[in-house]
Amino acid sequence: MLFVTAVLAEVEHTQLPVPTWVYGLVALVLFAALGFVLWSFRDVANRHSAKADAYSAAHGGTASHGGH
């Protein structure tokens, strides 16, 4: 641990290319975009419940797909 501390003390500190709040803004926009993608796939199984019931009936499963 002392070696790491000594190395960090010797390293010159450089200026970041953008202010620190920009990194938070980029993360917020990225998570919002990923959240929108996740939200867009909500309830997909219920949109195709007729196909799921037909597949289940053809392959010996239970045909009731209540959506729960």
Secondary structure as the mmCIF struct_conf table of DSSP 4:
data_model
#
loop_
_struct_conf.conf_type_id
_struct_conf.id
_struct_conf.beg_label_comp_id
_struct_conf.beg_label_asym_id
_struct_conf.beg_label_seq_id
_struct_conf.end_label_comp_id
_struct_conf.end_label_asym_id
_struct_conf.end_label_seq_id
HELX_RH_AL_P HELX_RH_AL_P1 LEU A 2 GLU A 10
BEND BEND1 VAL A 11 VAL A 11
HELX_LH_PP_P HELX_LH_PP_P1 GLU A 12 HIS A 13
BEND BEND2 PRO A 17 VAL A 18
HELX_RH_AL_P HELX_RH_AL_P2 THR A 20 SER A 40
TURN_TY1_P TURN_TY1_P1 PHE A 41 ASP A 43
HELX_RH_AL_P HELX_RH_AL_P3 VAL A 44 ARG A 47
TURN_TY1_P TURN_TY1_P2 HIS A 48 HIS A 48
HELX_RH_AL_P HELX_RH_AL_P4 SER A 49 ALA A 58
TURN_TY1_P TURN_TY1_P3 HIS A 59 GLY A 60
BEND BEND3 GLY A 61 GLY A 61
#
